[in-house]
């Protein structure tokens, strides 16, 4: 189990848990993105890395990514001490508040 900022990721179950042990409910895309953040050694990902992994056939997934991040932020902040910060649309980082 991987721990970061009050959130736990069970690779064997492929699930995220809050500190209180309750499973954090994420959409499939939110889950994929959070898994990418957790498995990244720096907890940061470039915009192009995310788009290539989540929407490989979409020529420009910028708006889709923006919407995904916007909807994921409150869920993560509600269940952990983490926040997602952007680097002017070039990269995103999962940071401890």
Gaussian input, Z-matrix of N, CA and C with variables (Angstrom, degrees):
# hf/3-21g

backbone

0 1
 N
 C     1     B1
 C     2     B2     1     A1
 N     3     B3     2     A2     1     D1
 C     4     B4     3     A3     2     D2
 C     5     B5     4     A4     3     D3
 N     6     B6     5     A5     4     D4
 C     7     B7     6     A6     5     D5
 C     8     B8     7     A7     6     D6
 N     9     B9     8     A8     7     D7
 C    10    B10     9     A9     8     D8
 C    11    B11    10    A10     9     D9
 N    12    B12    11    A11    10    D10
 C    13    B13    12    A12    11    D11
 C    14    B14    13    A13    12    D12
 N    15    B15    14    A14    13    D13
 C    16    B16    15    A15    14    D14
 C    17    B17    16    A16    15    D15
 N    18    B18    17    A17    16    D16
 C    19    B19    18    A18    17    D17
 C    20    B20    19    A19    18    D18
 N    21    B21    20    A20    19    D19
 C    22    B22    21    A21    20    D20
 C    23    B23    22    A22    21    D21
 N    24    B24    23    A23    22    D22
 C    25    B25    24    A24    23    D23
 C    26    B26    25    A25    24    D24
 N    27    B27    26    A26    25    D25
 C    28    B28    27    A27    26    D26
 C    29    B29    28    A28    27    D27
 N    30    B30    29    A29    28    D28
 C    31    B31    30    A30    29    D29
 C    32    B32    31    A31    30    D30
 N    33    B33    32    A32    31    D31
 C    34    B34    33    A33    32    D32
 C    35    B35    34    A34    33    D33
 N    36    B36    35    A35    34    D34
 C    37    B37    36    A36    35    D35
 C    38    B38    37    A37    36    D36
 N    39    B39    38    A38    37    D37
 C    40    B40    39    A39    38    D38
 C    41    B41    40    A40    39    D39
 N    42    B42    41    A41    40    D40
 C    43    B43    42    A42    41    D41
 C    44    B44    43    A43    42    D42
 N    45    B45    44    A44    43    D43
 C    46    B46    45    A45    44    D44
 C    47    B47    46    A46    45    D45
 N    48    B48    47    A47    46    D46
 C    49    B49    48    A48    47    D47
 C    50    B50    49    A49    48    D48
 N    51    B51    50    A50    49    D49
 C    52    B52    51    A51    50    D50
 C    53    B53    52    A52    51    D51
 N    54    B54    53    A53    52    D52
 C    55    B55    54    A54    53    D53
 C    56    B56    55    A55    54    D54
 N    57    B57    56    A56    55    D55
 C    58    B58    57    A57    56    D56
 C    59    B59    58    A58    57    D57
 N    60    B60    59    A59    58    D58
 C    61    B61    60    A60    59    D59
 C    62    B62    61    A61    60    D60
 N    63    B63    62    A62    61    D61
 C    64    B64    63    A63    62    D62
 C    65    B65    64    A64    63    D63
 N    66    B66    65    A65    64    D64
 C    67    B67    66    A66    65    D65
 C    68    B68    67    A67    66    D66
 N    69    B69    68    A68    67    D67
 C    70    B70    69    A69    68    D68
 C    71    B71    70    A70    69    D69
 N    72    B72    71    A71    70    D70
 C    73    B73    72    A72    71    D71
 C    74    B74    73    A73    72    D72
 N    75    B75    74    A74    73    D73
 C    76    B76    75    A75    74    D74
 C    77    B77    76    A76    75    D75
 N    78    B78    77    A77    76    D76
 C    79    B79    78    A78    77    D77
 C    80    B80    79    A79    78    D78
 N    81    B81    80    A80    79    D79
 C    82    B82    81    A81    80    D80
 C    83    B83    82    A82    81    D81
 N    84    B84    83    A83    82    D82
 C    85    B85    84    A84    83    D83
 C    86    B86    85    A85    84    D84
 N    87    B87    86    A86    85    D85
 C    88    B88    87    A87    86    D86
 C    89    B89    88    A88    87    D87
 N    90    B90    89    A89    88    D88
 C    91    B91    90    A90    89    D89
 C    92    B92    91    A91    90    D90
 N    93    B93    92    A92    91    D91
 C    94    B94    93    A93    92    D92
 C    95    B95    94    A94    93    D93
 N    96    B96    95    A95    94    D94
 C    97    B97    96    A96    95    D95
 C    98    B98    97    A97    96    D96
 N    99    B99    98    A98    97    D97
 C   100   B100    99    A99    98    D98
 C   101   B101   100   A100    99    D99
 N   102   B102   101   A101   100   D100
 C   103   B103   102   A102   101   D101
 C   104   B104   103   A103   102   D102
 N   105   B105   104   A104   103   D103
 C   106   B106   105   A105   104   D104
 C   107   B107   106   A106   105   D105
 N   108   B108   107   A107   106   D106
 C   109   B109   108   A108   107   D107
 C   110   B110   109   A109   108   D108
 N   111   B111   110   A110   109   D109
 C   112   B112   111   A111   110   D110
 C   113   B113   112   A112   111   D111
 N   114   B114   113   A113   112   D112
 C   115   B115   114   A114   113   D113
 C   116   B116   115   A115   114   D114
 N   117   B117   116   A116   115   D115
 C   118   B118   117   A117   116   D116
 C   119   B119   118   A118   117   D117
 N   120   B120   119   A119   118   D118
 C   121   B121   120   A120   119   D119
 C   122   B122   121   A121   120   D120
 N   123   B123   122   A122   121   D121
 C   124   B124   123   A123   122   D122
 C   125   B125   124   A124   123   D123
 N   126   B126   125   A125   124   D124
 C   127   B127   126   A126   125   D125
 C   128   B128   127   A127   126   D126
 N   129   B129   128   A128   127   D127
 C   130   B130   129   A129   128   D128
 C   131   B131   130   A130   129   D129
 N   132   B132   131   A131   130   D130
 C   133   B133   132   A132   131   D131
 C   134   B134   133   A133   132   D132
 N   135   B135   134   A134   133   D133
 C   136   B136   135   A135   134   D134
 C   137   B137   136   A136   135   D135
 N   138   B138   137   A137   136   D136
 C   139   B139   138   A138   137   D137
 C   140   B140   139   A139   138   D138
 N   141   B141   140   A140   139   D139
 C   142   B142   141   A141   140   D140
 C   143   B143   142   A142   141   D141
 N   144   B144   143   A143   142   D142
 C   145   B145   144   A144   143   D143
 C   146   B146   145   A145   144   D144
 N   147   B147   146   A146   145   D145
 C   148   B148   147   A147   146   D146
 C   149   B149   148   A148   147   D147
 N   150   B150   149   A149   148   D148
 C   151   B151   150   A150   149   D149
 C   152   B152   151   A151   150   D150
 N   153   B153   152   A152   151   D151
 C   154   B154   153   A153   152   D152
 C   155   B155   154   A154   153   D153
 N   156   B156   155   A155   154   D154
 C   157   B157   156   A156   155   D155
 C   158   B158   157   A157   156   D156
 N   159   B159   158   A158   157   D157
 C   160   B160   159   A159   158   D158
 C   161   B161   160   A160   159   D159
 N   162   B162   161   A161   160   D160
 C   163   B163   162   A162   161   D161
 C   164   B164   163   A163   162   D162
 N   165   B165   164   A164   163   D163
 C   166   B166   165   A165   164   D164
 C   167   B167   166   A166   165   D165
 N   168   B168   167   A167   166   D166
 C   169   B169   168   A168   167   D167
 C   170   B170   169   A169   168   D168
 N   171   B171   170   A170   169   D169
 C   172   B172   171   A171   170   D170
 C   173   B173   172   A172   171   D171
 N   174   B174   173   A173   172   D172
 C   175   B175   174   A174   173   D173
 C   176   B176   175   A175   174   D174
 N   177   B177   176   A176   175   D175
 C   178   B178   177   A177   176   D176
 C   179   B179   178   A178   177   D177
 N   180   B180   179   A179   178   D178
 C   181   B181   180   A180   179   D179
 C   182   B182   181   A181   180   D180
 N   183   B183   182   A182   181   D181
 C   184   B184   183   A183   182   D182
 C   185   B185   184   A184   183   D183
 N   186   B186   185   A185   184   D184
 C   187   B187   186   A186   185   D185
 C   188   B188   187   A187   186   D186
 N   189   B189   188   A188   187   D187
 C   190   B190   189   A189   188   D188
 C   191   B191   190   A190   189   D189
 N   192   B192   191   A191   190   D190
 C   193   B193   192   A192   191   D191
 C   194   B194   193   A193   192   D192
 N   195   B195   194   A194   193   D193
 C   196   B196   195   A195   194   D194
 C   197   B197   196   A196   195   D195
 N   198   B198   197   A197   196   D196
 C   199   B199   198   A198   197   D197
 C   200   B200   199   A199   198   D198
 N   201   B201   200   A200   199   D199
 C   202   B202   201   A201   200   D200
 C   203   B203   202   A202   201   D201
 N   204   B204   203   A203   202   D202
 C   205   B205   204   A204   203   D203
 C   206   B206   205   A205   204   D204
 N   207   B207   206   A206   205   D205
 C   208   B208   207   A207   206   D206
 C   209   B209   208   A208   207   D207
 N   210   B210   209   A209   208   D208
 C   211   B211   210   A210   209   D209
 C   212   B212   211   A211   210   D210
 N   213   B213   212   A212   211   D211
 C   214   B214   213   A213   212   D212
 C   215   B215   214   A214   213   D213
 N   216   B216   215   A215   214   D214
 C   217   B217   216   A216   215   D215
 C   218   B218   217   A217   216   D216
 N   219   B219   218   A218   217   D217
 C   220   B220   219   A219   218   D218
 C   221   B221   220   A220   219   D219
 N   222   B222   221   A221   220   D220
 C   223   B223   222   A222   221   D221
 C   224   B224   223   A223   222   D222
 N   225   B225   224   A224   223   D223
 C   226   B226   225   A225   224   D224
 C   227   B227   226   A226   225   D225
 N   228   B228   227   A227   226   D226
 C   229   B229   228   A228   227   D227
 C   230   B230   229   A229   228   D228
 N   231   B231   230   A230   229   D229
 C   232   B232   231   A231   230   D230
 C   233   B233   232   A232   231   D231
 N   234   B234   233   A233   232   D232
 C   235   B235   234   A234   233   D233
 C   236   B236   235   A235   234   D234
 N   237   B237   236   A236   235   D235
 C   238   B238   237   A237   236   D236
 C   239   B239   238   A238   237   D237
 N   240   B240   239   A239   238   D238
 C   241   B241   240   A240   239   D239
 C   242   B242   241   A241   240   D240
 N   243   B243   242   A242   241   D241
 C   244   B244   243   A243   242   D242
 C   245   B245   244   A244   243   D243
 N   246   B246   245   A245   244   D244
 C   247   B247   246   A246   245   D245
 C   248   B248   247   A247   246   D246
 N   249   B249   248   A248   247   D247
 C   250   B250   249   A249   248   D248
 C   251   B251   250   A250   249   D249
 N   252   B252   251   A251   250   D250
 C   253   B253   252   A252   251   D251
 C   254   B254   253   A253   252   D252
 N   255   B255   254   A254   253   D253
 C   256   B256   255   A255   254   D254
 C   257   B257   256   A256   255   D255
 N   258   B258   257   A257   256   D256
 C   259   B259   258   A258   257   D257
 C   260   B260   259   A259   258   D258
 N   261   B261   260   A260   259   D259
 C   262   B262   261   A261   260   D260
 C   263   B263   262   A262   261   D261
 N   264   B264   263   A263   262   D262
 C   265   B265   264   A264   263   D263
 C   266   B266   265   A265   264   D264
 N   267   B267   266   A266   265   D265
 C   268   B268   267   A267   266   D266
 C   269   B269   268   A268   267   D267
 N   270   B270   269   A269   268   D268
 C   271   B271   270   A270   269   D269
 C   272   B272   271   A271   270   D270
 N   273   B273   272   A272   271   D271
 C   274   B274   273   A273   272   D272
 C   275   B275   274   A274   273   D273
 N   276   B276   275   A275   274   D274
 C   277   B277   276   A276   275   D275
 C   278   B278   277   A277   276   D276
 N   279   B279   278   A278   277   D277
 C   280   B280   279   A279   278   D278
 C   281   B281   280   A280   279   D279
 N   282   B282   281   A281   280   D280
 C   283   B283   282   A282   281   D281
 C   284   B284   283   A283   282   D282
 N   285   B285   284   A284   283   D283
 C   286   B286   285   A285   284   D284
 C   287   B287   286   A286   285   D285
 N   288   B288   287   A287   286   D286
 C   289   B289   288   A288   287   D287
 C   290   B290   289   A289   288   D288

   B1=1.4446
   B2=1.5315
   B3=1.3143
   B4=1.4560
   B5=1.5256
   B6=1.3339
   B7=1.4713
   B8=1.5190
   B9=1.3222
   B10=1.4660
   B11=1.5172
   B12=1.3208
   B13=1.4574
   B14=1.5156
   B15=1.3233
   B16=1.4635
   B17=1.5181
   B18=1.3190
   B19=1.4570
   B20=1.5243
   B21=1.3137
   B22=1.4614
   B23=1.5215
   B24=1.3233
   B25=1.4620
   B26=1.5240
   B27=1.3152
   B28=1.4525
   B29=1.5257
   B30=1.3353
   B31=1.4665
   B32=1.5215
   B33=1.3272
   B34=1.4669
   B35=1.5293
   B36=1.3322
   B37=1.4646
   B38=1.5223
   B39=1.3413
   B40=1.4632
   B41=1.5306
   B42=1.3579
   B43=1.4710
   B44=1.5173
   B45=1.3401
   B46=1.4595
   B47=1.5186
   B48=1.3369
   B49=1.4548
   B50=1.5175
   B51=1.3306
   B52=1.4634
   B53=1.5267
   B54=1.3308
   B55=1.4684
   B56=1.5204
   B57=1.3456
   B58=1.4628
   B59=1.5302
   B60=1.3360
   B61=1.4529
   B62=1.5169
   B63=1.3382
   B64=1.4581
   B65=1.5223
   B66=1.3202
   B67=1.4565
   B68=1.5216
   B69=1.3310
   B70=1.4629
   B71=1.5267
   B72=1.3190
   B73=1.4644
   B74=1.5286
   B75=1.3112
   B76=1.4550
   B77=1.5193
   B78=1.3217
   B79=1.4599
   B80=1.5339
   B81=1.3282
   B82=1.4692
   B83=1.5348
   B84=1.3193
   B85=1.4714
   B86=1.5312
   B87=1.3341
   B88=1.4629
   B89=1.5215
   B90=1.3166
   B91=1.4640
   B92=1.5259
   B93=1.3333
   B94=1.4631
   B95=1.5205
   B96=1.3265
   B97=1.4563
   B98=1.5283
   B99=1.3213
   B100=1.4666
   B101=1.5266
   B102=1.3071
   B103=1.4671
   B104=1.5306
   B105=1.3244
   B106=1.4673
   B107=1.5312
   B108=1.3396
   B109=1.4602
   B110=1.5285
   B111=1.3197
   B112=1.4668
   B113=1.5199
   B114=1.3169
   B115=1.4600
   B116=1.5268
   B117=1.3276
   B118=1.4634
   B119=1.5292
   B120=1.3162
   B121=1.4789
   B122=1.5330
   B123=1.3304
   B124=1.4674
   B125=1.5281
   B126=1.3278
   B127=1.4744
   B128=1.5248
   B129=1.3214
   B130=1.4606
   B131=1.5204
   B132=1.3295
   B133=1.4548
   B134=1.5238
   B135=1.3214
   B136=1.4568
   B137=1.5189
   B138=1.3115
   B139=1.4567
   B140=1.5314
   B141=1.3315
   B142=1.4678
   B143=1.5243
   B144=1.3394
   B145=1.4767
   B146=1.5263
   B147=1.3229
   B148=1.4647
   B149=1.5245
   B150=1.3195
   B151=1.4669
   B152=1.5265
   B153=1.3316
   B154=1.4695
   B155=1.5215
   B156=1.3308
   B157=1.4683
   B158=1.5288
   B159=1.3319
   B160=1.4602
   B161=1.5321
   B162=1.3173
   B163=1.4771
   B164=1.5255
   B165=1.3254
   B166=1.4694
   B167=1.5316
   B168=1.3102
   B169=1.4668
   B170=1.5255
   B171=1.3331
   B172=1.4579
   B173=1.5307
   B174=1.3439
   B175=1.4674
   B176=1.5316
   B177=1.3401
   B178=1.4612
   B179=1.5280
   B180=1.3213
   B181=1.4679
   B182=1.5294
   B183=1.3188
   B184=1.4702
   B185=1.5242
   B186=1.3254
   B187=1.4620
   B188=1.5300
   B189=1.3137
   B190=1.4650
   B191=1.5225
   B192=1.3171
   B193=1.4637
   B194=1.5297
   B195=1.3367
   B196=1.4610
   B197=1.5390
   B198=1.3210
   B199=1.4651
   B200=1.5286
   B201=1.3204
   B202=1.4653
   B203=1.5268
   B204=1.3143
   B205=1.4692
   B206=1.5283
   B207=1.3335
   B208=1.4664
   B209=1.5305
   B210=1.3194
   B211=1.4664
   B212=1.5248
   B213=1.3181
   B214=1.4640
   B215=1.5314
   B216=1.3227
   B217=1.4737
   B218=1.5295
   B219=1.3405
   B220=1.4719
   B221=1.5274
   B222=1.3163
   B223=1.4648
   B224=1.5233
   B225=1.3129
   B226=1.4684
   B227=1.5254
   B228=1.3315
   B229=1.4633
   B230=1.5263
   B231=1.3053
   B232=1.4686
   B233=1.5292
   B234=1.3220
   B235=1.4666
   B236=1.5238
   B237=1.3351
   B238=1.4657
   B239=1.5251
   B240=1.3168
   B241=1.4665
   B242=1.5219
   B243=1.3174
   B244=1.4565
   B245=1.5226
   B246=1.3179
   B247=1.4573
   B248=1.5233
   B249=1.3190
   B250=1.4608
   B251=1.5244
   B252=1.3389
   B253=1.4587
   B254=1.5138
   B255=1.3345
   B256=1.4633
   B257=1.5203
   B258=1.3027
   B259=1.4611
   B260=1.5228
   B261=1.3240
   B262=1.4635
   B263=1.5313
   B264=1.3153
   B265=1.4546
   B266=1.5145
   B267=1.3412
   B268=1.4642
   B269=1.5212
   B270=1.3257
   B271=1.4643
   B272=1.5246
   B273=1.3198
   B274=1.4711
   B275=1.5137
   B276=1.3428
   B277=1.4646
   B278=1.5143
   B279=1.3144
   B280=1.4623
   B281=1.5226
   B282=1.3361
   B283=1.4629
   B284=1.5122
   B285=1.3234
   B286=1.4559
   B287=1.5247
   B288=1.3463
   B289=1.4767
   B290=1.5126
   A1=108.60
   A2=116.46
   A3=122.71
   A4=109.15
   A5=116.77
   A6=122.53
   A7=109.17
   A8=116.07
   A9=120.65
   A10=108.44
   A11=116.71
   A12=122.36
   A13=115.45
   A14=117.20
   A15=120.16
   A16=113.72
   A17=117.14
   A18=121.59
   A19=107.66
   A20=116.23
   A21=120.58
   A22=108.79
   A23=115.09
   A24=120.61
   A25=108.29
   A26=115.86
   A27=121.53
   A28=107.64
   A29=115.69
   A30=119.76
   A31=111.18
   A32=117.20
   A33=120.08
   A34=111.33
   A35=117.04
   A36=121.22
   A37=111.73
   A38=116.23
   A39=122.92
   A40=110.31
   A41=114.52
   A42=120.80
   A43=110.10
   A44=114.52
   A45=121.55
   A46=109.09
   A47=115.68
   A48=121.96
   A49=110.65
   A50=115.85
   A51=121.88
   A52=107.58
   A53=117.19
   A54=121.08
   A55=112.45
   A56=116.74
   A57=119.89
   A58=112.74
   A59=116.94
   A60=120.62
   A61=115.07
   A62=116.87
   A63=119.63
   A64=110.95
   A65=114.75
   A66=120.01
   A67=109.90
   A68=116.38
   A69=121.89
   A70=107.22
   A71=115.70
   A72=121.23
   A73=110.34
   A74=115.13
   A75=121.62
   A76=109.53
   A77=116.46
   A78=119.93
   A79=107.04
   A80=118.31
   A81=119.13
   A82=113.60
   A83=118.06
   A84=120.73
   A85=111.38
   A86=117.25
   A87=120.77
   A88=109.71
   A89=116.21
   A90=121.25
   A91=110.66
   A92=116.80
   A93=120.39
   A94=111.36
   A95=116.36
   A96=120.31
   A97=111.30
   A98=117.19
   A99=120.20
   A100=111.22
   A101=116.59
   A102=120.12
   A103=109.78
   A104=116.76
   A105=120.35
   A106=110.65
   A107=117.29
   A108=120.77
   A109=111.32
   A110=116.59
   A111=120.99
   A112=112.05
   A113=117.68
   A114=120.95
   A115=112.64
   A116=117.22
   A117=120.98
   A118=108.92
   A119=118.39
   A120=120.56
   A121=113.26
   A122=117.57
   A123=121.15
   A124=112.00
   A125=117.24
   A126=123.13
   A127=111.04
   A128=116.40
   A129=120.40
   A130=109.72
   A131=114.76
   A132=121.35
   A133=108.68
   A134=115.75
   A135=118.12
   A136=108.58
   A137=113.98
   A138=120.43
   A139=110.21
   A140=116.34
   A141=119.74
   A142=111.88
   A143=118.11
   A144=120.94
   A145=110.81
   A146=115.36
   A147=120.73
   A148=110.40
   A149=116.36
   A150=120.51
   A151=111.67
   A152=117.30
   A153=121.00
   A154=111.49
   A155=116.61
   A156=120.47
   A157=112.60
   A158=116.85
   A159=120.04
   A160=114.33
   A161=116.53
   A162=120.67
   A163=110.09
   A164=117.72
   A165=120.80
   A166=114.46
   A167=118.54
   A168=120.67
   A169=113.47
   A170=116.61
   A171=120.29
   A172=108.95
   A173=118.34
   A174=120.63
   A175=113.86
   A176=117.85
   A177=120.41
   A178=108.68
   A179=115.09
   A180=120.88
   A181=111.91
   A182=117.47
   A183=121.48
   A184=113.19
   A185=117.06
   A186=120.51
   A187=111.29
   A188=116.20
   A189=121.33
   A190=109.89
   A191=116.64
   A192=121.37
   A193=110.43
   A194=116.72
   A195=120.97
   A196=110.39
   A197=116.50
   A198=121.31
   A199=110.68
   A200=117.03
   A201=121.14
   A202=110.46
   A203=117.01
   A204=121.63
   A205=110.35
   A206=116.66
   A207=121.67
   A208=111.17
   A209=117.30
   A210=121.18
   A211=112.52
   A212=116.97
   A213=121.10
   A214=112.15
   A215=117.16
   A216=121.19
   A217=113.76
   A218=119.72
   A219=118.51
   A220=113.63
   A221=117.58
   A222=120.88
   A223=109.43
   A224=116.54
   A225=121.58
   A226=110.56
   A227=116.70
   A228=119.99
   A229=112.07
   A230=117.24
   A231=121.28
   A232=111.90
   A233=117.71
   A234=121.57
   A235=114.73
   A236=118.05
   A237=118.97
   A238=110.46
   A239=115.16
   A240=122.17
   A241=109.69
   A242=116.58
   A243=121.97
   A244=111.64
   A245=114.65
   A246=121.51
   A247=107.55
   A248=115.17
   A249=120.34
   A250=106.98
   A251=115.38
   A252=120.92
   A253=108.92
   A254=115.28
   A255=118.65
   A256=110.37
   A257=115.10
   A258=122.59
   A259=106.92
   A260=115.30
   A261=123.16
   A262=113.50
   A263=115.71
   A264=119.99
   A265=115.00
   A266=118.02
   A267=121.35
   A268=111.27
   A269=115.52
   A270=120.59
   A271=109.13
   A272=114.16
   A273=121.00
   A274=107.83
   A275=115.14
   A276=120.26
   A277=110.24
   A278=115.69
   A279=123.19
   A280=105.84
   A281=116.81
   A282=121.85
   A283=111.77
   A284=115.18
   A285=121.03
   A286=107.27
   A287=116.72
   A288=121.80
   A289=111.38
   D1=132.76
   D2=179.00
   D3=-99.67
   D4=132.29
   D5=179.63
   D6=-114.24
   D7=140.50
   D8=174.63
   D9=-162.39
   D10=121.76
   D11=174.61
   D12=56.82
   D13=35.50
   D14=178.03
   D15=84.03
   D16=8.02
   D17=177.31
   D18=-119.07
   D19=141.15
   D20=179.70
   D21=-119.59
   D22=141.01
   D23=177.19
   D24=-120.88
   D25=120.18
   D26=176.60
   D27=-95.05
   D28=108.06
   D29=-179.84
   D30=-66.10
   D31=-35.73
   D32=-178.30
   D33=-66.50
   D34=-34.81
   D35=179.59
   D36=-96.30
   D37=-15.23
   D38=-174.53
   D39=55.59
   D40=50.68
   D41=-179.11
   D42=-137.40
   D43=152.09
   D44=175.97
   D45=-105.74
   D46=141.71
   D47=-179.73
   D48=-129.91
   D49=142.00
   D50=173.67
   D51=-77.17
   D52=170.25
   D53=-179.70
   D54=-59.12
   D55=-31.34
   D56=-178.85
   D57=-77.37
   D58=0.10
   D59=176.65
   D60=94.62
   D61=-8.64
   D62=179.49
   D63=-78.01
   D64=142.08
   D65=178.34
   D66=-69.90
   D67=135.82
   D68=177.16
   D69=-87.32
   D70=122.85
   D71=-178.65
   D72=-82.47
   D73=118.86
   D74=179.33
   D75=-127.61
   D76=150.74
   D77=172.94
   D78=-70.70
   D79=163.62
   D80=179.36
   D81=-56.06
   D82=-40.42
   D83=179.10
   D84=-69.32
   D85=-41.66
   D86=176.99
   D87=-60.37
   D88=-41.83
   D89=179.95
   D90=-62.56
   D91=-46.02
   D92=179.56
   D93=-59.41
   D94=-44.08
   D95=-179.44
   D96=-66.05
   D97=-43.67
   D98=178.39
   D99=-63.29
   D100=-38.30
   D101=177.50
   D102=-62.96
   D103=-41.34
   D104=177.41
   D105=-61.40
   D106=-44.31
   D107=177.61
   D108=-60.46
   D109=-44.86
   D110=-177.12
   D111=-67.44
   D112=-35.51
   D113=-177.36
   D114=-84.11
   D115=-12.04
   D116=175.97
   D117=-78.02
   D118=128.57
   D119=-178.75
   D120=-58.03
   D121=-30.47
   D122=-178.05
   D123=-99.80
   D124=-3.09
   D125=-176.81
   D126=59.72
   D127=26.46
   D128=176.48
   D129=-130.96
   D130=149.60
   D131=-177.06
   D132=-141.60
   D133=143.74
   D134=175.46
   D135=-79.34
   D136=157.84
   D137=178.13
   D138=-58.24
   D139=-42.40
   D140=-178.52
   D141=-67.09
   D142=-36.18
   D143=176.32
   D144=-60.42
   D145=-46.72
   D146=-178.09
   D147=-64.07
   D148=-49.99
   D149=-177.70
   D150=-61.90
   D151=-41.12
   D152=179.58
   D153=-64.47
   D154=-36.48
   D155=-178.64
   D156=-77.66
   D157=-41.11
   D158=-174.39
   D159=-89.95
   D160=-32.12
   D161=-177.95
   D162=-134.99
   D163=65.60
   D164=-173.73
   D165=-61.72
   D166=-26.01
   D167=-176.83
   D168=-96.52
   D169=-3.43
   D170=-177.63
   D171=-92.73
   D172=120.13
   D173=-176.95
   D174=-59.74
   D175=-41.46
   D176=178.31
   D177=-137.25
   D178=103.91
   D179=-177.16
   D180=-101.83
   D181=19.39
   D182=-176.26
   D183=-55.81
   D184=-49.72
   D185=-178.74
   D186=-66.01
   D187=-38.80
   D188=178.88
   D189=-63.42
   D190=-42.80
   D191=178.50
   D192=-65.02
   D193=-44.21
   D194=179.06
   D195=-56.86
   D196=-45.09
   D197=180.00
   D198=-64.88
   D199=-42.41
   D200=179.03
   D201=-60.30
   D202=-47.40
   D203=179.55
   D204=-62.35
   D205=-44.53
   D206=-178.55
   D207=-59.81
   D208=-38.06
   D209=-179.54
   D210=-81.35
   D211=-26.24
   D212=-179.27
   D213=-79.05
   D214=-35.88
   D215=-176.45
   D216=-50.32
   D217=-53.87
   D218=-177.51
   D219=-64.12
   D220=-31.55
   D221=179.41
   D222=-66.36
   D223=-46.98
   D224=-179.34
   D225=-65.30
   D226=-43.78
   D227=-178.48
   D228=-67.04
   D229=-29.68
   D230=179.01
   D231=-71.99
   D232=-32.85
   D233=-172.64
   D234=-106.62
   D235=2.82
   D236=-177.02
   D237=-156.94
   D238=-175.85
   D239=174.68
   D240=-101.04
   D241=29.20
   D242=-176.76
   D243=-108.24
   D244=157.20
   D245=172.98
   D246=-144.53
   D247=156.69
   D248=177.49
   D249=-106.90
   D250=123.86
   D251=178.70
   D252=-113.37
   D253=146.45
   D254=177.99
   D255=-109.01
   D256=151.63
   D257=175.88
   D258=-108.59
   D259=75.41
   D260=178.59
   D261=49.40
   D262=40.60
   D263=176.24
   D264=76.10
   D265=4.53
   D266=179.48
   D267=-93.01
   D268=-35.22
   D269=-176.89
   D270=-152.26
   D271=163.34
   D272=177.60
   D273=-130.70
   D274=145.33
   D275=-179.41
   D276=-133.22
   D277=135.69
   D278=175.01
   D279=-90.75
   D280=112.86
   D281=-174.60
   D282=-123.05
   D283=154.12
   D284=173.75
   D285=-79.12
   D286=132.65
   D287=-177.91
   D288=-61.65

